[in-house]
Amino acid sequence: MYPAGDWLESTTGELQAAMANRELTALELVRYYTGRVQALDWAGPCLNSVIELNPEAEEIARKLDHERQRAGLRGPLHGIPILLKDNIDTADRMQTSAGSLALAGSKPRQDAFVARKLREAGAILLGKSNLTEWSSIRSFKKSSGWSGRGGQCRNPYILTHSPFGSSSGSAVAVSANLAAAALGTETDGSIVNPAHINGVVGIKPTVGLTSRAGVIPISHSQDTVGPLARTVRDAAILLGAITGVDRADPATGASAGKSYMDYTRFLDAGGLKGARIGIARQVYFGYNRHADTVIETAISAMREQGAVIIDPADIPTAQEIKDSPDGMTVLTYEFKHDLEAYLATRRPDPAHPGSNFLRSLAEIIAFNEAHFSQEMLYFGQEIFETAAARGPLTEAAYLSALANNRRRAGRNGIDAVMSKHRLDALVAPTGQPAWPTDLLNGDHTTGVSSTPAGLVGYPIVTVPAGFVSGLPVGVSFMGQAYSEPTLIKLAYAFEQATKARKAPQFLATFPLPGRA
């Protein structure tokens, strides 16, 4: 099924070297990953991480192989297969649906900015990855990784356990070596949480560093697009390929002069030496004692690498952020406004003549009710209903909640603690180990550390830190706006010192201890 050679756990650099030495072609690499999708994702352990493969991928690979021979490389992603979360528009034969059957009747008019940037870089868009439907904004009782189009995505380490979300399929597919890397999106935790729980690297960029044009939205104040990869280097390469100012997304204007086309220039194996690392303990430790133990070991490793550890360095507003309803208030207001603006950019899909062409949140709610057994058998749409009842973005309730979020998470939160202790980064557990998937009752997560950075649009890099009973645990490096170079440097130094990632073995059940 696979071509000659085994490219398991290969980095993009190793794949490029193999192609340069004529040990591999982009076409063979597409067939290798396609074979793994067919054998492991759609059969075998049935990970359900890839909703569809690009039917044009092999032809694109042939053209890029020819271009390599004739004109040389476009860059480090030339001929490298990349998956895109199924909320990122591609104007090709693939669908873009946020995992929902409701969008099967329409198509994007053009590629998302980030998809176009990847094509220009020579990457091969291999397919669309599964996700928590509508990026987790439909219901509080959702099961992470489930969508109407893709079914339930599964954790590649222990198949009975959750892949978390909402960029579930992107993280699972990368961890299972179904693609070299993938793009995900994050509003609050949707890149870093599945990255940590599936044993890969995730970068949640500063809001505005990457364009959201052509991405099915939740919140223009919090949404961002970022990479998932098996190494920090590969994540840095992918991040550099998708940055840039885009007139279709005004938020990217602030990134002018603050973004880089090559983030690998900041990789430094000695980067922790002398770095001031603050440990954000209040609220973000104590959810799971096993995960805390892994992170304590990670902190010790940072100290051994020469980091100056300030412990604790608590976010002053952490409890206030956790207790406040303002975060969800902003999301429900912005979701209705942003989704309907996005739907106006789509056109009827000629491949689905007679299908519904939905233009509003109210129409999507009605579609889900009419297709209950396909869309609402396991969880409802109460967040949709709340959002549908929201008024315009001029309402005082929205403006007050938005200001509160930015103040708590920014000036009085992350900014305050980093300034007080002169920190290069804050560190916390990304979250807890995976829990058993429960379609009937929803997720059993106890807590995550992504919310402060999410509310104010600041960056996070999560890196594998260790395991709990075979389940991965990640550590998060957080900073202020456009501090990606520093966070990448620190995360890379930690990765090189610990080498914590191990490839998944697709265990069928959780290994319970036997009787003494």
N, C-alpha and C positions, 0 to 999 in steps of 0.2 A: 504493500500500500504506500509506503514511504519511499522517496528516492534514496540513492546511496548516501550514506552519511547520517549521523544522528546529531541533530542540532538542539537537543534538549538543553535548556538553561543557557543557550548561547546568547551573548550580548550582541547589540547591533554592530559593535566594532569587530567582533569575531565573525559575524556573518559577512560584513564587508570584506574582511581579509580573505575569507573563503571564496567570495565572488571574484576578488582581485586575482587570486591564485588559480582561478578556473576549476575550483573544487565544487562549485555551486553556482547556480543561476537563480535569478529572481523567479523565474517560472518554476524551477524545482522547489524553491522555498515556498511559493504559494501552494504547490501541490502537497508539500510536507505538512504545512499547517492545516490545509483543507482536509487532508487525511486524518489528522489528529482530531479535528472537529467532528468528522463523521464517525470516528471510532470511539471517542471519549465523551463528546458532548451530545451527540444525537443517538448514540448507542452506548454499549458498555456501561459505565457508571452514570450516564445520562446527566451531565452537569447542567444542561439547559442554559448555558451562558451566552450562546450565539443564536440570535433570532433568525438571521439569514446571512448567507454568503453572497458576495458580489459576483454575479454571473459574468462580469466583464474583467474579473481580476486576472485571469490567465492572459488575456489579450493585452492588458495593460503591462503585465510583467514582461511579455515578449518585446513590446516596444521599448521598455526601459532597459532590457538586456541589449537590444540593438543600439540604443543610444549610448550605453556604457562603452561599447566597443568602438562606436563611431566618434563620439564627442567627449567621453569621460563622464565623471560623476557630477551630479547637481549638488551633492552634499552627503552628509552621513546617513540620511534616510533613503538614499537612492535604492529602489528595489526592495525596501523593507515593508512587509505587510503589517498594517496597523488596523485595529478595530475601533469603531466609533460607537459610543453609546447611542441608543435608538431615540435620542431626542435632538440629534445634530443633523441638520438638513444635508442631504446629498441629492443633486438634481441628476439622478441616473436611474437605473432600473430597480434600485432598492427603495424600500419605503422608509419614511420617518414618522413614527407614530407615538412616541413616549410609551410604547408597549401596549397601547390601547387600540381596540378594534374600532373605536369611534373615528379615528383618523384614516382608516383604510380607503375612504372615498376621496381623498385629496392628496396632492403632491406639492412639494416645495417648487418654487419657480427657479431657484438657483441654489448652488452650494452655500452652506454656511461659510463665513469668512475663514474659520479654522480648517474646515475641510478643503477649501481652495488652497490655503497655505500649505497643507500637507501634500496636495497634488503637485503644487509648484516645486516642493522640495524633493519630489521623486518618490514619495511614499506610495504604497499600494493600499487603497482602502479595501481591506479584505472582507469586511462585512459589518453588520450592526449587532451590538451586544445587548443582551437582556438587561432589565432594570426593574426596580420597584416601580410599578406603573405610575405614570405621571410624576415621576421623581419623588414619590412618597407624600405628595400633597393632597391625595384623595381622601385618606381616612387615618385616624389615629390608631386603628386596630389592624393595620396592614401587616402582612407577612413580608419582610424584606426579601426582595428578589423575585416576587411574583408579579406577573403581568398577564393580561388577557391574551396577548399574542404569544408570549414566550413560555408561559407556565411558570413553575417554581424552579428558580435557579438553586443550585446546591453547592455547598462548601466542598472544595476538592480535598481537604484534609480528612474530614469526617462527613460523609454524605448526608447523614441525618441532621446536620447542624446548619445554622443560618449562614448565608453569605454576607449578611448585612446589606446596606444600600445607602443611597439609591443606585449608585453605579456598580451594582452587584456583578453583572455579567462582565464588565470591563476588568474588574479585579480578578474574578474567577478564571477568566480565559487567559489572562497574562500569567497568573500563578500556575495554571495547568499547561503552559507552553502551547497554547492554541494560536498565539500571535506573538510578535516581538514586543509589542507594547499596545496601549490603548488610550483613548481619550475618555474621560468622564466629565461630569459637571457637579458642582457643589453649591448649595445654598447654605446649609449648615451640616457639615459632616459627610456629605454624599460621595466625596472622593476618599477622604482620609479614613473613614470608618470601614468601608469594605476593603481598602488597602490593608489596614492593620489586621483585620480578621481573616484575610486570605493570604497573608504573608508576603506582601509586595510593598513597593515604595509608591507613595502617592504625594503629589504636589498640588495643593490648593492655592492658586495664585491670588495675589491682590486683585480685588475687583477693579477692572479697567486694564489690567495687563494683557488679557486676552479678550477678544471680541465675543459678545453673545449674539451678534446678528446671525439669524438663521438657526437659533437654538430655541427649542420649545421652552418657554420661560416659567419660572415661579416668581422671581423678585428681581427687579432691575437694581435694587440697592444691595443685593447680596449674591446674586448668581455669578458664577465664574466657571471657566472651562480649564481643565488641567490634565496632566498625564498620569498614567499608572504604568509601572514598569518593574522589572525584577531587580534593577540596580538603580542607584542614584544617578550614575552617569547616563544611563539610557533615558531616565526621566528628564534629566537636564537637557539632553539633546532634543527630546520631543517638545519640551517647553519652549526652547529657542525657536523652533520651527513655526510656532503658532502665535507668537507675540506680534504686536504691530498696531499702529493707529488705524482705525476703521471709521470712516465717516458715518457708516450706518449704526455705529454704537458710540454715542457721544462720550461715554465714560472712558473710552480708550484714549481720549485726548490728553488726559492727565498723565498717561504713561510715556509721552514724548520725552526722550532724553533719559528715561528711567528704565527702559527695557533693553534686552540684549538678544541678538540673534544666536549667540553662543554662550550658554551658561556653563559649559564644561570648563571655561577659563577659570572658574571659581573653585573647581575641585582641588582639594588640598588634604592629603592624608594626615597631615599634621595640624589641621585646622582647629582642633580643640585646644591646643596649647595656648594658655593665656586667655581663652574665651571666658566671659562671665556668663554663667548659666544659672538662671533662677528656677527654682522648683516650685511650681504652682500647686501646692498641696490642698489648700482649702477647697472643698467641693469636688475636686477632680481626682483625689485619692480616696480609697475606702469603699469603692463600689464592689471591688472583688479583690480579696486578699491575695489570691494567686497571681493576678495581674500586677498587683502592687509589688510583690516579691520580684517579678521579672524586671520591673522598672527600677527598683532599688539596685539590682545588679547592674542595670544599664547606667545608672548614675555613678556607681563605683567605677565602671569602665571609663566614663567621661573624666572622672577625677584622675584616674591612672594615666590618661592621655594628656594631662596637664591643664584641664579646665578648672577654673575657679568656680566652685559651687556655692551659690547663695541659697540657703535652705533653712526656713521657707522663704519664698518670694511670692506671697499670695496676691492674687488679683483682688484689690480691695472690695470690688463690687460683685464678686463671684456669687455669693448667696442671693443678692438682690437680682442679678441676672437670671438665676435659676428659678426664682419665685415669681418673676414678673410675667404677665400675659402679653406684654408689649411685642415680643418677638413674633408670636402667631398673629397678632393684630395686623402688623405690617405685612406679613406674608399673604394674608387673606385679602387685604385691600389691593396689594400690588398684583397678585395672581390674576384676579379678574381683569384688571386693566391691561396687564401685559399679555395675557393669553389672547384676548380678543384682538389686540393689535397684531399679534403674531398670526392668528388665523386669517387675517385679512391679506396676508402675503401668499397664501396657498391658492392652488387652482384645482379644479376637478381632475381626478385621476382617470385617464382614458382606459387604464387596465381594469377599472371597476365601474363600467357604465351602469348608471342607475343607482349607484351607491349614494348614501347620504353625504352631502358636502356641508359640513357643520361649520358655522361661523360665530358661535357664541358659547359661553359656558353653560347657559340655560339649555341649549340644544344638546350639549354633551351629557348633561345630567339626565335629560329625557332619553337619550340613546342608551345610557347605562341601565335605566329602569326598564326600557323595552327589551334589553338583552341581558336580563338578570342572570340567567344560568351561565352565561359566558363571562360576564364582567363583575357580578356582585354576589356570587355564590359564597365567597369566603369573607369579604369585608365590604363595607358600604362606602358612602361618599359624603359624609357629614362635613368634611372640610370644604368640599366643593359647594355644598349648600350654604355654608356660612359665607364663603367668598361671594357667591351669587347675590347675597343680600346686601353686600357692602355698597356704599355710595362712591362718589368720585374722590380722587386723591387730594381734593381741597378740603375735605372734612377735618374738623378739629381732632377727632379721635385718632385719625391716621397720622396727622402731622405731629401730635403730641407723642405718640408711641414711637415714631421714627426718631424724633429728637432724643427721647429717653434712651433708646437703644444705642445711639451713637455716643451719647454722653457716658452711659454706664460702661460700655465696652471699650470706648476709646479714651477720652480725656481722663475720666475717673477710674478707668480700668487698666487695660494693657499699657497705655501710655504712662500712667501714674507709676505703676510698679517698675517698669523698665527704666524710667527716668530716676526714680528713687535709688535703685541699686546699680545704675549704669550697666544694664544688661545687654548682651548680644542676642539672647534668646530666652524664652520661657520654655520649660520642659514639663510634660505631664503624660500620664498614660493616655493613649489615644482612646481606649475604651476597655471593655471587658472581653474575655474570650467568647467565642461563639456559643450560642445556646441552641437547644433542639428546635428545629423549625416547627411552628405550630400554626397551621392555616386557620384553625377555628378560633383561636384566642389572640393571635397576633404575636408580635415580637415580645421578648422577655428581657430587653435591654434595661440595665440599671442606671447607666450614666455614661456620658462622653465628655470630652474636653474641648470640642470644636466650637461651641456656641459663642464665646466672647469674640473670637476672630471672625466668625460668621456674621455677627451683628454689625461689625464695623468695617467688614471687607478686608481684613488683614490676612496675610499668608500663613500657611502651615505646611510643613513637610513631615510626613510620617515614614518611619523606617522600621523593618522587622527588628524586634529586640529579643525575642525568645519564644518559648512554648509553654503551655500549660496542658498536660495530658494530651499532647499531640496537636493542640490548637494554637495557632500563632497569636502573638501579642505584639503590638507596635508601640513605639514611643514617638511623641509629637514634639517637634521644634516649632515654636510660634514666635512671630515678631511683628514689627510695625509695617506700615505700607511700603511696598517695593523693597523689602529686605530679603527677597529671594536669594541674592548672591550670598549673603551671610548664612542663611538657613541651609542652603545647598552645601556650602562649605562644611558646616558643622555636621550635617546629616551624613555627608560622604566620609568624613573622618571617623564618625561613630561606626558606620557600616564597615569600613575597612578594618577597624580595630576589633570588631566583634564577629563579622561574617555569620550573622544569626539566621539568615534565610536557609531553609531546606525545602526542596521540591516536595509537593504533596504526593501521597501514596493512595489516595481515593479509598480510604477505609470505609467499610460498609456501616460500621456501628462504633459507638463510643466505647473505648476499652475500659470496662469496669473491673476493679480489682476483685479477685476471688476471695473465698474464705480462707482464713489462716489455718 
